[in-house]
Amino acid sequence: MMNKLIIKEDTIKEQILDDSISVSFIKKDNIFSVNKIKIDVLKDSKLEIFHDTYEDIKMDIKIYIHDDCKLELTEYKTGTNYKISNLYEVMNNSKLILKKYYKLRAIKEFTVIDLNGINACVNYDFNTICKNFQKYDMNVNHNNKNTISNIKNSGLNIIDGTLTFNISSFVKADNCKIKENNLIVNKTLEKCIITPNIFVDNYKVESNICTNITNDENKLVNKFYKKPE
């Protein structure tokens, strides 16, 4: 079954879930806090999240993948202005396969991926079309041995867009593998930035990082980019 979560502004409007996923909504209790969504993945599961807003919103989303589980997650964001904090926690022998597709006006997004369990793995494929201001900060934490991260960030920058990817990987255990591919196709005269960082506390690490800012649209192979309007 494909589970589904529909978020409008900072509230869940619809959810279709089986017993592989549990969702909690925590409403903000004062003007300084934000609404929060917590998702627990209890079994192998597939989930789609659709998020749309025409207001300026702030929101926290946390996804916890329990031991021996695989989550195939696809996220779609559309609308105007977002400030989002994402936390993905991947436990022992578990895997997160995440695809994200954004067509929105402006966003500041901070994403943390905690590979907390032995053999935890993430495949992250992010795609965005930027027409205004978009800034993405990401921390990938290899907190246990034999963890694998495969991170791919791609963006098409058009009209008045300024697009930034800041990606930091922290390795605190042995036998970890890091693969990272970051691409921005900039069709404007505005400045775009990619900043990759790796911080390693030991020597048993495999890493492969590729970063490219270009104006060549042929570099974007995903069909998502064929109709940027």
N, C-alpha and C positions, 0 to 999 in steps of 0.2 A: 504493500500500500504506500502511496505517496502522501505523506503528511503535509499539511498546509497551514501557514500562519499568515494572516493579513493584518497589517498594522497601518492605521491611519493617524497622521500626526504622531502622538506619543501614546496611543492607546490601541490595544488589541481589539479589532472589529470582528474577526471571525477566526475560528480554529477548527481544523479537521485533523484529529489525532487518533492513532491506535495506541496499544499498550506499550509500545517501544519508547515512547516519549512522554515526559511530564513537563508541563508549562506552568510557571507561576508568574503572576503580575503583581508588582509591588508599587502601589501608588505613592507618589511623593507626599510627604506630610508637612512640608513647609516651603516657603518661596525659594529657599536656597538648595533644595534637593531636586532630584529628577525622578521621573518614572523609570522603573527597572523591570526587565524581563529576565527570568531565569529558566533555562531549558536543561533538563536532565535526560541524557540518552542512556536507556537501560538495556537495550538490545540493538542489534544491527537495524539500521533505519535509514529512510530517505525522507528529506524535509525540504520544502520550498517556503521561503519567506518573501512576501511582497510588502514593501514599505513605501508609502507615498505621503507627501506632506505639501501643503501650500501655506504653512506657517513656519516661523522660526522655532525649531524644536531642539531640545537636549534630551538625551536618553542613554541609558546603560543597558547593555545586553550581555548576558553571561551564558555560555554553553558548556556543560560539564559532560564529558564522555567517559562513562564508567569502564572498568576493566573489561577487556575482551569484546569490545564493541566497535563497529564501523558505522560512521555517519557520512552519508552522501548528502551534502547541503548545497542548495542553490539559493542565492540571495539576489533580489532585484530592488533597486532604489530609484525612485523618480520624484520630481517635484522641485522644491525651492531650497531652503536653507536648513542644513543639519549640523548639529554637533553631537557626535556619537562616540561612545566608548564601548569597545568590544573586548570580551575576554573569552578565549577558548581554552579549556583545560582537557588534555588528552592523557588518559591513564594507561596502566599496564597493558601491553599487547593490543592497543587500540589505535584506530586510524580515523583521521578527519580528511575527507575529500571535499573541498570547498571551491565553488565557482560563484563569482560575484559580477553582476552587471549593473552599472550605474549610468543613468541619464538624468542629471539633475543640475540645478543652477550653481549652488555653492555648498561646500562641506568642509568641516574639520573633523577628521576621524582618527581616533587612536585605537590601535588594535594590539592586543597582547595574545600570543599563542604560547601556552605553557605546556611543554612536553614533559609531563611530570612522571610518567611511568616508564619502566623498562620496555624497550621496543616500540615506544610511541612514535607515531608518524603523522605528518601533515603534508598534503598536496593542496596548494593554495593557488588559484588562478583568478586574478582580478582584472577586470576590464572596465574602463570608464571613458566617457566622452565629456570633455571639459570645455565649457563655453564662458565660464566666469572665473571663480576662485575655488580651487580644490587643493587641499593639503592632507596628505595621508602619512601618519607616523605609525610604525610597526616595530614591535619587539618580539623576537622569537627566542624563547628560553629553552635551551637543551638542559633540562634539570636532572636527567637520568641517562644511564648508559644505553648505547645502541639506538639512539633516537635519530630520526631522519626528518629533515625539512626540505621541501621542494617548493620554492616560492617563485611565482611569476606575476609580475605587475605590468600591465600594458595600459597606455592611455593615448587618446587622440585629442590634441589641443587645437581648438578652432575659435574663430570670432575674437572675443576679448579674453580668452582663457589664460590662466596661469596655473600650472600643475606642478605639484611637488610630491615626490616619494622619498621618505626617510625610512630606511630599513636597517635595523640593528639586530644581529644574532649574537646571543650570549651562550657560550659552551662551558658547562661546569662539570662534565662527566666524560668518560672514555668512549671511544669507538662511535663517534657521532658523524653524521654526514649532512653537509649543507650544500644545496644547489639553489642558485638564485639567478633569475633572469628579469631584468628591468628595462622597459622600453617606453619611450615617449616619442610619438610622432607629432612634431610641432609645426602647424601650418600658419602660425602667426609670427609677429615680431616680438611677442612677449617672452619673458624669461621663464624657462622651466628648469626644474632641479631634480636630480636623483642623487641621493647620498646613501651608499651602502657601507655598513660597518660590521666587522666581526671582532668579538672579544673572546679570547680563548684562554682557559685556565690550565690546559694540558696540551700534549703534543699529538694525541691519537685522534686526529680530526681530518676528514676529507672535505674539501671545500672547492666549489666551482661557482664563480660569480661573473655575470655578464651584464654590462650596463651600456645603454645606447640612447642618445637623443638625436633624432634625425628628422628630416622633412619628407622622407620616402614612405608614402602610404602603403606601398607593397609589403612593407615589413609587418603590417597588421593582417594576419591571415584569418582571424576570427570573423565569421559572418556578421557578428554584432556590429561591426564598424561600417558596414556597407551602406547604411542609411542613417548618417549622423544627425539628420534634422529631427 
